[in-house]
Amino acid sequence: MLTPSGIVTLLTDFGTEDAYVAAMKGAILTANPRANIVDVSHAVSAFAIAQAAYLLDSAWHSFPAGTVHLVVVDPGVGGIRRGLAFLSGDHYYVGPDNGVFSFIGEPPSRAVELAAGGHASATFHGRDVFGPAAGRVSGGTPLKELGRTSNHALVRLPEIAAVKVGEAWQTLVLHCDHFGNVVTNLPPRTVKSLRAVNGTRLRPVRTYEEGEPNELLALLGSSGRVEFAVREASAANRLRVKPGETLLVT
């Protein structure tokens, strides 16, 4: 059995204006008062499952083995989607099985389905189901004690890979970061051949510094994904896009 590190990462679309994040942390700490909670982000666009999947994939590699990654971007809360706690590689994951784990490459070696008991709010499984489960796993509770074994494959978003349309790529915007860089689902191998996005000329570079003022650039970002950038300015504003929207790239 993999020994939990005691760390729980937390990724949601809850924002910070309400008490939702604090309530989830309270649920984690009630289950494991010694848990070390690390916020990945609470600024995921509302209901943006693909953005959450990208941010999880950008963060989990940096944590030690045995870390529990709790993701709650859950527009189908209370519905038919499954709640899961599972082990993949040497990390644990907890959250709704709605596509937020699309970038987890290694299939779960152990997984259990988390049931919402009669005490659980139909609209806040983050506090009443997922938070307690993550806390218990981080404290050493075996997965088998949390629910019934699940052998289902993880739900994968169909739009997680860019689609070739003739000579162009139909590309999903996974994320727009704080600097306005636009992260996409384009295959990394394409970066050197890219010439335009939505009809606007762009130039492949290796670093942001290589860009000229107001020039639209294509490069591999720190996540290893193709992103569009403008040196010391916002490519998101330039292209007028946000997470979940599509671009046509040639």
N, C-alpha and C positions, 0 to 999 in steps of 0.2 A: 504493500500500500504506500502511495506517495504521501510523504509528510507535508501537511499544509505549512506555508510560510507564515501564516497569520496576517498576511496582507490581503485586503479586499479593494480592488479598483472599482470605481463607480462611474458609469457613463449613462446619462439620461438626456431627455429633451425637456426637462422640467423647468429650466431657467432658475433664477435665484430670487424671484419676486415673491414666491409663495413658500409655504412651510414643507413642501413635498420632499425636498432633498433632506432636510433635517429629520423628518419623520422616518425616512428610509435608514438614515444613519443610526437613529435611535433603535430601530428594529434590529439592525446588524449588531449593535453594541449590547442590546439586551440578550441576544443569543450568544455573543462572545465579547465580554467587556474588554478583552485584551486585543481585539482586532485593531489593525493599523489600516485605516481607510484612506485611500488616495483618490482624489477626484481627477478623472480624465477630462471630462467636460460635462457641463449641464446646459450648454448652448447649442446642442444639436437642434436644427430646425424642427419645429413641431411635426411629428409623425414621419420624419425623414429616416426611414429604415436603412437605406443604402449609405447615407452619410454616417450613421452610427456604425455600420459594418466597417466602413473605411477607418473611422477613428479608433475603433477597437483594434483593427489590424495594425494601425500605426503605433499603438502603445504597448500591446501585451508582450512583444518581444523583449522589451527593456526590463521586464520584471523577473525576479528569481523563480525557480521551479517551486511549485506548490502554491502560487498566487491564485486567488479566486477573482475572476473577472465578472462583475455583475453589470449587465446591460438592461436598461428598461427604456426602450422606445417602443411603445405598445399600443398602437391605435386600436387593436382588436381585443383589448383587455375585457375579460368577462365573457368573451365569445368562444369559438371552437378551437382557436389556436392552442397548442400545447405549451405548458411551462416545463422547462428542463433544468436539470443540474447534471453536468457531465464532465468527464475527464478526457482531454485530447492532448496527446503528447504528455508533457509534465506540467500542464496548467489546468485549472478547473474553470468552468464557465456556468453562469446561472442567468436565466432570463427567458423571455418568450421565444418560441421557435417559429419566428415569423420572417426570417431572413437576416436578422442582425448578426448571425454567425456565418454569413455567406463566405467570408474570406478565411475561415478556419479550414486549412487545407487537409489536416489529418482527421479522419473520421473518429468519432468518440470511441474510446476503448471501453468505457463504462458510462451509462446514462440512465437517469431515472426521471420519470414524469412526476411533476409536482402538482398535487391536487390542491385546489382551493377549498378549505374546510368551511363549515358553516359560519365561522367567525370572520371570514375574509370579506372585505368590501368588494363588491362586483366591479368597482371602478379604480381600485388602488392595490393591485397585486404586488406592486413594487414594495410597499410597506408590509403587507399582510402575508405574502407568499415568498417572493424572491429575496427580500431583505433577511428574514429569519433563516432561510435556507443557506444563503451566502455566509451568514454569521456562523451557523452551525458547521458548515464545511471548513471554514477557516479555523475553527476551534478543534477540528479533528474528528467530527462525526462522519462515519462512513456514508457514502452516497446511498447504499442500500437501505439505510435507516430513514431516508427522506421521502421515498416513494417507490412505486413499482418500476421494475426494469423496463427500459424502452430500447427497442432494436430498430426503430425507424431512422431513416436517413435524415440528416438536418435539412430543413427547408433552405433552398438557395434562390436568391432573387434572379429572375430570368434576364434582367437587364444588367447584370453585374459585369458582363463583357461587352465591349464595343462591337458594333455590327458593321460589316463591310457593305456599302451600298454603291455598286459600280466601282469607281475609282476613289470614292470618298469613304469616310468613316462616320457613322452615326454614333456620337459619343455622349455618355452621361457625365454630368458634372457631379462628382462625388462630394466635393467640399470646396468652399471658398474660405481660405484661412484669414487670420487677422490682418495680414498684409495685402489681401486682395488677390493672392495667387489662386488660380483655378485648377483644382486637382481633378483629373479625369480617369476614365477606365480604359484609355487607349493602351494597346500593347506597348511595353517599353521599347521594343525593337523598332517601332515606327518613328521614334523621336527625330532621328537625323533626316528623315525624308519629308517631314511636314512643312507645308508652304503657306497654308491659309486656314483660317477658321471663320466660318460664317461669312466668307468672302473677304475677310480682312487679312492682309498679308502678315505672315509671322516668320521669324528666323530661328532655327535651332541654335542653341548655345549650350555651354557647359555650366556657366555661372551667371548670376544676375548682373554682375558687374560688367559683363560683356555687352549689355544692352545699351543702345543709344537712347537719349531722352524720348519718352513717349512711344518707343518701339515695342511692339508685341513680340514676345519671345516664347519658345518652346524648349523645355529642358526636363531632365529627370530630377525631381525633388528628393528630399531626404527620405521619403517613404518608398523611393524606388519607382514611383508612378510618374507618368507624363503630366506636367502642369504647364499652364500658360501664365506668363508674368509680364509685368512692365516694371522696368527698373525704378525703384523708389516711388511707385505709384500702384494703382489698383487695376489689375486685369479684369477683375469681376465687374468693376464699374465701366471699364472700357467696352467689355462685351455685353454688359447689361444682363448678367446671368446670376442665378443662385442655385444652391444644391437641388438636385432632382430634375433640372432642366437639361435639354439636349443641345448639342452643337454639331454642325456639319464640318468635318475637318478633311482637308486634302493635303 
